[in-house]
């Protein structure tokens, strides 16, 4: 795989994995509301550590071909996709059409950041 292709694809995979960790760190405890808050905070911090270990290299590698605005936008759209799956399958919340439309509109707005190609 060429280094350019790797720089384009690796951040996507790393950001997906990073967002899975961060979503669990931020929202996973909502399934266990009886757990003491201090323990939830400590657990969330421990879950967030691998998130940073994935997000930082994703941005470093991706900066070879993507602008920082594109990397941030990519991360936000990935966050929404991961969150939809998480809230549906982990929290058992129904997926509402309003959520899909709203997130879709955000994704369409984010697409404008990518018009004209990469920033680097």
N, CA, C and O atoms as a Tinker XYZ file with bonds, in Angstrom:
   480  protein
     1  N      0.847000   -1.177000    0.000000    73     2
     2  CA     0.000000    0.000000    0.000000    64     1     3
     3  C      0.892000    1.239000    0.000000    63     2     4     5
     4  O      1.845000    1.330000    0.773000    81     3
     5  N      0.577000    2.176000   -0.860000    73     3     6
     6  CA     1.396000    3.383000   -0.956000    64     5     7
     7  C      1.259000    4.233000    0.308000    63     6     8     9
     8  O      0.266000    4.136000    1.029000    81     7
     9  N      2.263000    5.061000    0.562000    73     7    10
    10  CA     2.237000    5.890000    1.771000    64     9    11
    11  C      1.114000    6.928000    1.712000    63    10    12    13
    12  O      0.546000    7.284000    2.744000    81    11
    13  N      0.793000    7.412000    0.514000    73    11    14
    14  CA    -0.307000    8.377000    0.367000    64    13    15
    15  C     -1.635000    7.707000    0.695000    63    14    16    17
    16  O     -2.460000    8.267000    1.417000    81    15
    17  N     -1.837000    6.500000    0.157000    73    15    18
    18  CA    -3.075000    5.770000    0.432000    64    17    19
    19  C     -3.179000    5.444000    1.918000    63    18    20    21
    20  O     -4.251000    5.550000    2.513000    81    19
    21  N     -2.058000    5.048000    2.506000    73    19    22
    22  CA    -2.030000    4.749000    3.941000    64    21    23
    23  C     -2.376000    6.002000    4.753000    63    22    24    25
    24  O     -3.129000    5.923000    5.724000    81    23
    25  N     -1.831000    7.150000    4.360000    73    23    26
    26  CA    -2.102000    8.401000    5.073000    64    25    27
    27  C     -3.566000    8.823000    4.928000    63    26    28    29
    28  O     -4.100000    9.513000    5.796000    81    27
    29  N     -4.210000    8.416000    3.844000    73    27    30
    30  CA    -5.625000    8.725000    3.646000    64    29    31
    31  C     -6.532000    7.787000    4.427000    63    30    32    33
    32  O     -7.541000    8.223000    4.980000    81    31
    33  N     -6.187000    6.502000    4.480000    73    31    34
    34  CA    -7.068000    5.498000    5.079000    64    33    35
    35  C     -6.817000    5.244000    6.557000    63    34    36    37
    36  O     -7.766000    5.029000    7.311000    81    35
    37  N     -5.570000    5.264000    6.985000    73    35    38
    38  CA    -5.247000    4.955000    8.385000    64    37    39
    39  C     -5.990000    5.870000    9.364000    63    38    40    41
    40  O     -6.503000    5.380000   10.370000    81    39
    41  N     -6.063000    7.169000    9.107000    73    39    42
    42  CA    -6.786000    8.023000   10.059000    64    41    43
    43  C     -8.256000    7.626000   10.216000    63    42    44    45
    44  O     -8.816000    7.738000   11.307000    81    43
    45  N     -8.866000    7.175000    9.155000    73    43    46
    46  CA   -10.276000    6.789000    9.229000    64    45    47
    47  C    -10.436000    5.605000   10.184000    63    46    48    49
    48  O    -11.285000    5.635000   11.076000    81    47
    49  N     -9.623000    4.567000    9.998000    73    47    50
    50  CA    -9.695000    3.402000   10.882000    64    49    51
    51  C     -9.358000    3.751000   12.315000    63    50    52    53
    52  O    -10.034000    3.308000   13.243000    81    51
    53  N     -8.312000    4.546000   12.501000    73    51    54
    54  CA    -7.912000    4.940000   13.853000    64    53    55
    55  C     -8.968000    5.817000   14.519000    63    54    56    57
    56  O     -9.221000    5.680000   15.716000    81    55
    57  N     -9.583000    6.712000   13.759000    73    55    58
    58  CA   -10.617000    7.572000   14.331000    64    57    59
    59  C    -11.885000    6.793000   14.666000    63    58    60    61
    60  O    -12.569000    7.114000   15.638000    81    59
    61  N    -12.198000    5.786000   13.880000    73    59    62
    62  CA   -13.346000    4.933000   14.220000    64    61    63
    63  C    -13.082000    4.236000   15.552000    63    62    64    65
    64  O    -13.921000    4.268000   16.452000    81    63
    65  N    -11.916000    3.607000   15.672000    73    63    66
    66  CA   -11.574000    2.921000   16.928000    64    65    67
    67  C    -11.534000    3.912000   18.095000    63    66    68    69
    68  O    -12.042000    3.621000   19.178000    81    67
    69  N    -10.938000    5.067000   17.875000    73    67    70
    70  CA   -10.856000    6.102000   18.900000    64    69    71
    71  C    -12.246000    6.515000   19.376000    63    70    72    73
    72  O    -12.484000    6.654000   20.576000    81    71
    73  N    -13.152000    6.709000   18.439000    73    71    74
    74  CA   -14.501000    7.146000   18.789000    64    73    75
    75  C    -15.294000    6.082000   19.519000    63    74    76    77
    76  O    -16.152000    6.412000   20.337000    81    75
    77  N    -15.033000    4.821000   19.247000    73    75    78
    78  CA   -15.695000    3.756000   20.009000    64    77    79
    79  C    -15.285000    3.875000   21.479000    63    78    80    81
    80  O    -16.138000    3.835000   22.365000    81    79
    81  N    -13.982000    4.022000   21.738000    73    79    82
    82  CA   -13.515000    4.193000   23.115000    64    81    83
    83  C    -14.131000    5.431000   23.758000    63    82    84    85
    84  O    -14.628000    5.365000   24.882000    81    83
    85  N    -14.100000    6.563000   23.050000    73    83    86
    86  CA   -14.574000    7.810000   23.646000    64    85    87
    87  C    -16.074000    7.773000   23.899000    63    86    88    89
    88  O    -16.541000    8.309000   24.904000    81    87
    89  N    -16.820000    7.166000   23.025000    73    87    90
    90  CA   -18.261000    7.072000   23.228000    64    89    91
    91  C    -18.566000    6.241000   24.468000    63    90    92    93
    92  O    -19.454000    6.593000   25.245000    81    91
    93  N    -17.844000    5.147000   24.661000    73    91    94
    94  CA   -18.021000    4.364000   25.880000    64    93    95
    95  C    -17.586000    5.159000   27.110000    63    94    96    97
    96  O    -18.229000    5.077000   28.157000    81    95
    97  N    -16.510000    5.921000   26.995000    73    95    98
    98  CA   -16.041000    6.720000   28.132000    64    97    99
    99  C    -17.079000    7.772000   28.523000    63    98   100   101
   100  O    -17.305000    8.005000   29.711000    81    99
   101  N    -17.702000    8.400000   27.549000    73    99   102
   102  CA   -18.645000    9.475000   27.829000    64   101   103
   103  C    -20.048000    8.987000   28.173000    63   102   104   105
   104  O    -20.713000    9.558000   29.037000    81   103
   105  N    -20.502000    7.925000   27.492000    73   103   106
   106  CA   -21.907000    7.534000   27.615000    64   105   107
   107  C    -22.136000    6.112000   28.126000    63   106   108   109
   108  O    -23.266000    5.778000   28.484000    81   107
   109  N    -21.122000    5.276000   28.174000    73   107   110
   110  CA   -21.293000    3.884000   28.570000    64   109   111
   111  C    -21.870000    3.712000   29.957000    63   110   112   113
   112  O    -22.610000    2.762000   30.210000    81   111
   113  N    -21.539000    4.619000   30.854000    73   111   114
   114  CA   -22.013000    4.538000   32.235000    64   113   115
   115  C    -23.510000    4.764000   32.366000    63   114   116   117
   116  O    -24.089000    4.422000   33.397000    81   115
   117  N    -24.153000    5.331000   31.351000    73   115   118
   118  CA   -25.586000    5.593000   31.440000    64   117   119
   119  C    -26.397000    4.305000   31.542000    63   118   120   121
   120  O    -27.552000    4.326000   31.967000    81   119
   121  N    -25.802000    3.207000   31.160000    73   119   122
   122  CA   -26.453000    1.908000   31.290000    64   121   123
   123  C    -26.334000    1.386000   32.723000    63   122   124   125
   124  O    -27.031000    0.443000   33.100000    81   123
   125  N    -25.461000    1.990000   33.515000    73   123   126
   126  CA   -25.192000    1.543000   34.889000    64   125   127
   127  C    -25.286000    2.736000   35.843000    63   126   128   129
   128  O    -24.293000    3.107000   36.469000    81   127
   129  N    -26.448000    3.323000   35.955000    73   127   130
   130  CA   -26.615000    4.553000   36.738000    64   129   131
   131  C    -26.482000    4.349000   38.242000    63   130   132   133
   132  O    -26.392000    5.322000   38.990000    81   131
   133  N    -26.468000    3.100000   38.692000    73   131   134
   134  CA   -26.325000    2.839000   40.114000    64   133   135
   135  C    -24.885000    2.851000   40.602000    63   134   136   137
   136  O    -24.640000    2.814000   41.808000    81   135
   137  N    -23.937000    2.901000   39.685000    73   135   138
   138  CA   -22.519000    2.906000   40.044000    64   137   139
   139  C    -22.138000    4.292000   40.550000    63   138   140   141
   140  O    -22.591000    5.305000   40.017000    81   139
   141  N    -21.294000    4.326000   41.595000    73   139   142
   142  CA   -20.868000    5.600000   42.179000    64   141   143
   143  C    -20.201000    6.494000   41.129000    63   142   144   145
   144  O    -19.436000    6.024000   40.287000    81   143
   145  N    -20.503000    7.773000   41.199000    73   143   146
   146  CA   -19.995000    8.729000   40.212000    64   145   147
   147  C    -18.470000    8.739000   40.168000    63   146   148   149
   148  O    -17.895000    8.805000   39.082000    81   147
   149  N    -17.801000    8.677000   41.320000    73   147   150
   150  CA   -16.331000    8.700000   41.332000    64   149   151
   151  C    -15.761000    7.510000   40.566000    63   150   152   153
   152  O    -14.738000    7.635000   39.894000    81   151
   153  N    -16.424000    6.354000   40.667000    73   151   154
   154  CA   -15.956000    5.165000   39.954000    64   153   155
   155  C    -16.205000    5.303000   38.448000    63   154   156   157
   156  O    -15.399000    4.862000   37.629000    81   155
   157  N    -17.323000    5.914000   38.107000    73   155   158
   158  CA   -17.636000    6.168000   36.692000    64   157   159
   159  C    -16.593000    7.110000   36.093000    63   158   160   161
   160  O    -16.115000    6.884000   34.981000    81   159
   161  N    -16.244000    8.160000   36.824000    73   159   162
   162  CA   -15.242000    9.115000   36.335000    64   161   163
   163  C    -13.892000    8.433000   36.149000    63   162   164   165
   164  O    -13.244000    8.607000   35.117000    81   163
   165  N    -13.469000    7.662000   37.141000    73   163   166
   166  CA   -12.195000    6.944000   37.039000    64   165   167
   167  C    -12.187000    5.974000   35.862000    63   166   168   169
   168  O    -11.226000    5.920000   35.096000    81   167
   169  N    -13.263000    5.214000   35.730000    73   167   170
   170  CA   -13.369000    4.261000   34.619000    64   169   171
   171  C    -13.355000    4.986000   33.276000    63   170   172   173
   172  O    -12.707000    4.537000   32.331000    81   171
   173  N    -14.066000    6.099000   33.194000    73   171   174
   174  CA   -14.101000    6.874000   31.950000    64   173   175
   175  C    -12.713000    7.380000   31.568000    63   174   176   177
   176  O    -12.346000    7.361000   30.393000    81   175
   177  N    -11.944000    7.829000   32.554000    73   175   178
   178  CA   -10.584000    8.287000   32.280000    64   177   179
   179  C     -9.713000    7.141000   31.779000    63   178   180   181
   180  O     -8.891000    7.328000   30.882000    81   179
   181  N     -9.892000    5.965000   32.352000    73   179   182
   182  CA    -9.110000    4.806000   31.903000    64   181   183
   183  C     -9.493000    4.382000   30.489000    63   182   184   185
   184  O     -8.642000    3.939000   29.718000    81   183
   185  N    -10.766000    4.517000   30.151000    73   183   186
   186  CA   -11.214000    4.205000   28.791000    64   185   187
   187  C    -10.716000    5.270000   27.817000    63   186   188   189
   188  O    -10.421000    4.965000   26.662000    81   187
   189  N    -10.623000    6.506000   28.275000    73   187   190
   190  CA   -10.203000    7.605000   27.394000    64   189   191
   191  C     -8.724000    7.528000   27.022000    63   190   192   193
   192  O     -8.327000    8.050000   25.980000    81   191
   193  N     -7.915000    6.897000   27.839000    73   191   194
   194  CA    -6.483000    6.801000   27.526000    64   193   195
   195  C     -6.231000    6.115000   26.180000    63   194   196   197
   196  O     -5.493000    6.658000   25.359000    81   195
   197  N     -6.820000    4.937000   25.925000    73   195   198
   198  CA    -6.609000    4.345000   24.590000    64   197   199
   199  C     -7.203000    5.202000   23.465000    63   198   200   201
   200  O     -6.730000    5.166000   22.329000    81   199
   201  N     -8.238000    5.965000   23.796000    73   199   202
   202  CA    -8.820000    6.855000   22.792000    64   201   203
   203  C     -7.775000    7.851000   22.312000    63   202   204   205
   204  O     -7.633000    8.068000   21.109000    81   203
   205  N     -7.057000    8.448000   23.222000    73   203   206
   206  CA    -6.002000    9.396000   22.863000    64   205   207
   207  C     -4.864000    8.700000   22.119000    63   206   208   209
   208  O     -4.278000    9.264000   21.195000    81   207
   209  N     -4.558000    7.473000   22.530000    73   207   210
   210  CA    -3.478000    6.720000   21.880000    64   209   211
   211  C     -3.820000    6.387000   20.433000    63   210   212   213
   212  O     -2.926000    6.080000   19.643000    81   211
   213  N     -5.089000    6.442000   20.077000    73   211   214
   214  CA    -5.517000    6.223000   18.694000    64   213   215
   215  C     -5.737000    7.539000   17.946000    63   214   216   217
   216  O     -5.389000    7.652000   16.771000    81   215
   217  N     -6.308000    8.523000   18.618000    73   215   218
   218  CA    -6.634000    9.786000   17.947000    64   217   219
   219  C     -5.396000   10.594000   17.582000    63   218   220   221
   220  O     -5.336000   11.189000   16.506000    81   219
   221  N     -4.414000   10.616000   18.468000    73   219   222
   222  CA    -3.212000   11.413000   18.195000    64   221   223
   223  C     -2.476000   10.904000   16.954000    63   222   224   225
   224  O     -2.151000   11.708000   16.081000    81   223
   225  N     -2.199000    9.590000   16.838000    73   223   226
   226  CA    -1.550000    9.123000   15.606000    64   225   227
   227  C     -2.438000    9.284000   14.370000    63   226   228   229
   228  O     -1.935000    9.500000   13.267000    81   227
   229  N     -3.757000    9.179000   14.551000    73   227   230
   230  CA    -4.657000    9.380000   13.406000    64   229   231
   231  C     -4.457000   10.770000   12.825000    63   230   232   233
   232  O     -4.380000   10.936000   11.608000    81   231
   233  N     -4.375000   11.761000   13.690000    73   231   234
   234  CA    -4.192000   13.140000   13.227000    64   233   235
   235  C     -2.788000   13.386000   12.700000    63   234   236   237
   236  O     -2.608000   14.114000   11.724000    81   235
   237  N     -1.801000   12.789000   13.335000    73   235   238
   238  CA    -0.414000   12.958000   12.871000    64   237   239
   239  C     -0.251000   12.354000   11.476000    63   238   240   241
   240  O      0.291000   12.995000   10.576000    81   239
   241  N     -0.721000   11.120000   11.302000    73   239   242
   242  CA    -0.609000   10.432000   10.002000    64   241   243
   243  C     -1.452000   11.164000    8.960000    63   242   244   245
   244  O     -0.992000   11.422000    7.847000    81   243
   245  N     -2.691000   11.496000    9.330000    73   243   246
   246  CA    -3.606000   12.138000    8.387000    64   245   247
   247  C     -3.177000   13.519000    7.944000    63   246   248   249
   248  O     -3.551000   13.970000    6.862000    81   247
   249  N     -2.387000   14.202000    8.777000    73   247   250
   250  CA    -1.972000   15.557000    8.425000    64   249   251
   251  C     -1.059000   15.601000    7.208000    63   250   252   253
   252  O     -0.794000   16.675000    6.667000    81   251
   253  N     -0.579000   14.443000    6.776000    73   251   254
   254  CA     0.240000   14.389000    5.560000    64   253   255
   255  C     -0.606000   14.630000    4.307000    63   254   256   257
   256  O     -0.088000   15.061000    3.276000    81   255
   257  N     -1.909000   14.351000    4.400000    73   255   258
   258  CA    -2.759000   14.493000    3.209000    64   257   259
   259  C     -4.052000   15.268000    3.454000    63   258   260   261
   260  O     -4.700000   15.694000    2.499000    81   259
   261  N     -4.433000   15.454000    4.703000    73   259   262
   262  CA    -5.673000   16.156000    5.034000    64   261   263
   263  C     -5.338000   17.432000    5.796000    63   262   264   265
   264  O     -4.348000   17.479000    6.526000    81   263
   265  N     -6.153000   18.457000    5.631000    73   263   266
   266  CA    -6.004000   19.664000    6.447000    64   265   267
   267  C     -6.547000   19.365000    7.847000    63   266   268   269
   268  O     -7.267000   18.386000    8.040000    81   267
   269  N     -6.206000   20.195000    8.804000    73   267   270
   270  CA    -6.724000   19.975000   10.154000    64   269   271
   271  C     -8.246000   20.131000   10.193000    63   270   272   273
   272  O     -8.920000   19.435000   10.952000    81   271
   273  N     -8.782000   21.026000    9.391000    73   271   274
   274  CA   -10.239000   21.173000    9.312000    64   273   275
   275  C    -10.880000   19.901000    8.760000    63   274   276   277
   276  O    -11.936000   19.481000    9.232000    81   275
   277  N    -10.247000   19.294000    7.767000    73   275   278
   278  CA   -10.773000   18.050000    7.221000    64   277   279
   279  C    -10.684000   16.912000    8.233000    63   278   280   281
   280  O    -11.610000   16.110000    8.350000    81   279
   281  N     -9.576000   16.839000    8.961000    73   279   282
   282  CA    -9.428000   15.805000    9.983000    64   281   283
   283  C    -10.481000   15.964000   11.078000    63   282   284   285
   284  O    -11.081000   14.979000   11.507000    81   283
   285  N    -10.707000   17.180000   11.526000    73   283   286
   286  CA   -11.707000   17.432000   12.563000    64   285   287
   287  C    -13.100000   17.104000   12.066000    63   286   288   289
   288  O    -13.898000   16.512000   12.792000    81   287
   289  N    -13.396000   17.482000   10.840000    73   287   290
   290  CA   -14.697000   17.199000   10.255000    64   289   291
   291  C    -14.914000   15.694000   10.135000    63   290   292   293
   292  O    -15.987000   15.182000   10.457000    81   291
   293  N    -13.894000   15.000000    9.672000    73   291   294
   294  CA   -13.949000   13.549000    9.565000    64   293   295
   295  C    -14.252000   12.933000   10.936000    63   294   296   297
   296  O    -15.090000   12.040000   11.062000    81   295
   297  N    -13.553000   13.429000   11.950000    73   295   298
   298  CA   -13.744000   12.916000   13.308000    64   297   299
   299  C    -15.179000   13.145000   13.778000    63   298   300   301
   300  O    -15.767000   12.262000   14.402000    81   299
   301  N    -15.737000   14.285000   13.496000    73   299   302
   302  CA   -17.096000   14.596000   13.941000    64   301   303
   303  C    -18.132000   13.711000   13.256000    63   302   304   305
   304  O    -19.064000   13.235000   13.905000    81   303
   305  N    -17.980000   13.491000   11.967000    73   303   306
   306  CA   -18.923000   12.625000   11.248000    64   305   307
   307  C    -18.800000   11.189000   11.749000    63   306   308   309
   308  O    -19.808000   10.510000   11.944000    81   307
   309  N    -17.582000   10.731000   11.956000    73   307   310
   310  CA   -17.369000    9.389000   12.512000    64   309   311
   311  C    -18.018000    9.299000   13.891000    63   310   312   313
   312  O    -18.632000    8.284000   14.221000    81   311
   313  N    -17.887000   10.345000   14.692000    73   311   314
   314  CA   -18.505000   10.375000   16.017000    64   313   315
   315  C    -20.012000   10.153000   15.926000    63   314   316   317
   316  O    -20.581000    9.386000   16.704000    81   315
   317  N    -20.650000   10.820000   14.983000    73   315   318
   318  CA   -22.100000   10.673000   14.831000    64   317   319
   319  C    -22.481000    9.251000   14.436000    63   318   320   321
   320  O    -23.445000    8.696000   14.964000    81   319
   321  N    -21.735000    8.664000   13.516000    73   319   322
   322  CA   -22.024000    7.296000   13.072000    64   321   323
   323  C    -21.830000    6.312000   14.228000    63   322   324   325
   324  O    -22.674000    5.446000   14.461000    81   323
   325  N    -20.728000    6.449000   14.939000    73   323   326
   326  CA   -20.462000    5.575000   16.087000    64   325   327
   327  C    -21.540000    5.771000   17.148000    63   326   328   329
   328  O    -22.008000    4.798000   17.739000    81   327
   329  N    -21.940000    7.019000   17.395000    73   327   330
   330  CA   -22.948000    7.293000   18.416000    64   329   331
   331  C    -24.289000    6.670000   18.069000    63   330   332   333
   332  O    -24.963000    6.140000   18.952000    81   331
   333  N    -24.689000    6.722000   16.812000    73   331   334
   334  CA   -25.954000    6.110000   16.409000    64   333   335
   335  C    -25.929000    4.615000   16.702000    63   334   336   337
   336  O    -26.882000    4.073000   17.262000    81   335
   337  N    -24.849000    3.951000   16.328000    73   335   338
   338  CA   -24.737000    2.514000   16.602000    64   337   339
   339  C    -24.717000    2.252000   18.110000    63   338   340   341
   340  O    -25.392000    1.340000   18.587000    81   339
   341  N    -23.954000    3.040000   18.855000    73   339   342
   342  CA   -23.833000    2.875000   20.295000    64   341   343
   343  C    -25.179000    3.049000   21.003000    63   342   344   345
   344  O    -25.584000    2.200000   21.797000    81   343
   345  N    -25.865000    4.148000   20.710000    73   343   346
   346  CA   -27.126000    4.417000   21.407000    64   345   347
   347  C    -28.185000    3.380000   21.053000    63   346   348   349
   348  O    -29.045000    3.059000   21.873000    81   347
   349  N    -28.124000    2.858000   19.835000    73   347   350
   350  CA   -29.089000    1.842000   19.421000    64   349   351
   351  C    -28.791000    0.492000   20.062000    63   350   352   353
   352  O    -29.689000   -0.143000   20.617000    81   351
   353  N    -27.538000    0.049000   19.991000    73   351   354
   354  CA   -27.203000   -1.310000   20.421000    64   353   355
   355  C    -26.770000   -1.417000   21.882000    63   354   356   357
   356  O    -27.025000   -2.447000   22.506000    81   355
   357  N    -26.129000   -0.398000   22.454000    73   355   358
   358  CA   -25.676000   -0.469000   23.844000    64   357   359
   359  C    -26.736000    0.078000   24.810000    63   358   360   361
   360  O    -27.035000   -0.541000   25.831000    81   359
   361  N    -27.294000    1.239000   24.474000    73   359   362
   362  CA   -28.291000    1.858000   25.345000    64   361   363
   363  C    -29.720000    1.447000   24.992000    63   362   364   365
   364  O    -30.665000    1.798000   25.698000    81   363
   365  N    -29.869000    0.708000   23.905000    73   363   366
   366  CA   -31.197000    0.227000   23.458000    64   365   367
   367  C    -32.190000    1.369000   23.241000    63   366   368   369
   368  O    -33.387000    1.217000   23.489000    81   367
   369  N    -31.691000    2.498000   22.782000    73   367   370
   370  CA   -32.573000    3.615000   22.462000    64   369   371
   371  C    -33.066000    3.463000   21.032000    63   370   372   373
   372  O    -32.298000    3.081000   20.149000    81   371
   373  N    -34.325000    3.754000   20.798000    73   371   374
   374  CA   -34.835000    3.619000   19.427000    64   373   375
   375  C    -34.176000    4.643000   18.501000    63   374   376   377
   376  O    -33.911000    5.776000   18.901000    81   375
   377  N    -33.921000    4.235000   17.283000    73   375   378
   378  CA   -33.344000    5.127000   16.282000    64   377   379
   379  C    -34.498000    5.868000   15.607000    63   378   380   381
   380  O    -35.304000    5.273000   14.892000    81   379
   381  N    -34.557000    7.158000   15.847000    73   379   382
   382  CA   -35.652000    7.967000   15.324000    64   381   383
   383  C    -35.260000    8.583000   13.984000    63   382   384   385
   384  O    -34.090000    8.880000   13.744000    81   383
   385  N    -36.234000    8.768000   13.130000    73   383   386
   386  CA   -35.952000    9.339000   11.821000    64   385   387
   387  C    -35.435000   10.770000   11.964000    63   386   388   389
   388  O    -34.633000   11.219000   11.145000    81   387
   389  N    -35.882000   11.488000   12.992000    73   387   390
   390  CA   -35.426000   12.856000   13.200000    64   389   391
   391  C    -33.923000   12.894000   13.497000    63   390   392   393
   392  O    -33.215000   13.806000   13.070000    81   391
   393  N    -33.457000   11.890000   14.232000    73   391   394
   394  CA   -32.024000   11.799000   14.525000    64   393   395
   395  C    -31.248000   11.565000   13.248000    63   394   396   397
   396  O    -30.233000   12.217000   12.999000    81   395
   397  N    -31.726000   10.632000   12.435000    73   395   398
   398  CA   -31.037000   10.334000   11.175000    64   397   399
   399  C    -31.017000   11.539000   10.246000    63   398   400   401
   400  O    -29.991000   11.828000    9.631000    81   399
   401  N    -32.122000   12.236000   10.138000    73   399   402
   402  CA   -32.179000   13.422000    9.270000    64   401   403
   403  C    -31.248000   14.507000    9.806000    63   402   404   405
   404  O    -30.492000   15.111000    9.045000    81   403
   405  N    -31.302000   14.751000   11.108000    73   403   406
   406  CA   -30.434000   15.773000   11.701000    64   405   407
   407  C    -28.965000   15.461000   11.507000    63   406   408   409
   408  O    -28.192000   16.331000   11.106000    81   407
   409  N    -28.568000   14.214000   11.790000    73   407   410
   410  CA   -27.181000   13.819000   11.609000    64   409   411
   411  C    -26.809000   13.838000   10.130000    63   410   412   413
   412  O    -25.678000   14.174000    9.777000    81   411
   413  N    -27.752000   13.479000    9.267000    73   411   414
   414  CA   -27.491000   13.534000    7.826000    64   413   415
   415  C    -27.226000   14.958000    7.353000    63   414   416   417
   416  O    -26.353000   15.190000    6.517000    81   415
   417  N    -27.983000   15.906000    7.890000    73   415   418
   418  CA   -27.764000   17.314000    7.534000    64   417   419
   419  C    -26.397000   17.794000    8.022000    63   418   420   421
   420  O    -25.712000   18.547000    7.329000    81   419
   421  N    -26.008000   17.353000    9.216000    73   419   422
   422  CA   -24.673000   17.699000    9.706000    64   421   423
   423  C    -23.614000   17.122000    8.773000    63   422   424   425
   424  O    -22.643000   17.803000    8.440000    81   423
   425  N    -23.794000   15.867000    8.349000    73   423   426
   426  CA   -22.833000   15.219000    7.453000    64   425   427
   427  C    -22.770000   15.946000    6.102000    63   426   428   429
   428  O    -21.692000   16.093000    5.527000    81   427
   429  N    -23.928000   16.401000    5.598000    73   427   430
   430  CA   -23.915000   17.145000    4.330000    64   429   431
   431  C    -23.172000   18.462000    4.494000    63   430   432   433
   432  O    -22.421000   18.864000    3.605000    81   431
   433  N    -23.371000   19.132000    5.608000    73   431   434
   434  CA   -22.624000   20.360000    5.872000    64   433   435
   435  C    -21.133000   20.089000    5.965000    63   434   436   437
   436  O    -20.315000   20.867000    5.475000    81   435
   437  N    -20.792000   18.978000    6.600000    73   435   438
   438  CA   -19.384000   18.610000    6.733000    64   437   439
   439  C    -18.749000   18.332000    5.377000    63   438   440   441
   440  O    -17.554000   18.562000    5.194000    81   439
   441  N    -19.531000   17.845000    4.436000    73   439   442
   442  CA   -19.001000   17.539000    3.106000    64   441   443
   443  C    -18.412000   18.780000    2.438000    63   442   444   445
   444  O    -17.495000   18.666000    1.625000    81   443
   445  N    -18.926000   19.954000    2.769000    73   443   446
   446  CA   -18.394000   21.183000    2.178000    64   445   447
   447  C    -16.933000   21.422000    2.537000    63   446   448   449
   448  O    -16.204000   22.063000    1.780000    81   447
   449  N    -16.508000   20.916000    3.675000    73   447   450
   450  CA   -15.117000   21.083000    4.092000    64   449   451
   451  C    -14.184000   20.340000    3.129000    63   450   452   453
   452  O    -13.019000   20.710000    2.981000    81   451
   453  N    -14.698000   19.298000    2.481000    73   451   454
   454  CA   -13.878000   18.474000    1.604000    64   453   455
   455  C    -13.937000   18.909000    0.143000    63   454   456   457
   456  O    -13.229000   18.343000   -0.690000    81   455
   457  N    -14.754000   19.888000   -0.184000    73   455   458
   458  CA   -14.805000   20.381000   -1.566000    64   457   459
   459  C    -13.459000   20.972000   -1.938000    63   458   460   461
   460  O    -12.866000   21.726000   -1.166000    81   459
   461  N    -12.991000   20.634000   -3.098000    73   459   462
   462  CA   -11.714000   21.175000   -3.561000    64   461   463
   463  C    -10.525000   20.317000   -3.197000    63   462   464   465
   464  O     -9.388000   20.709000   -3.463000    81   463
   465  N    -10.745000   19.166000   -2.601000    73   463   466
   466  CA    -9.639000   18.252000   -2.317000    64   465   467
   467  C     -9.010000   18.477000   -0.950000    63   466   468   469
   468  O     -9.507000   19.238000   -0.120000    81   467
   469  N     -7.901000   17.786000   -0.754000    73   467   470
   470  CA    -7.229000   17.854000    0.553000    64   469   471
   471  C     -6.499000   19.176000    0.703000    63   470   472   473
   472  O     -6.151000   19.843000   -0.271000    81   471
   473  N     -6.284000   19.524000    1.958000    73   471   474
   474  CA    -5.668000   20.809000    2.257000    64   473   475
   475  C     -4.156000   20.772000    2.275000    63   474   476   477
   476  O     -3.518000   21.824000    2.311000    81   475
   477  N     -3.568000   19.597000    2.251000    73   475   478
   478  CA    -2.097000   19.520000    2.329000    64   477   479
   479  C     -1.483000   19.287000    0.986000    63   478   480
   480  O     -0.261000   19.197000    0.873000    81   479
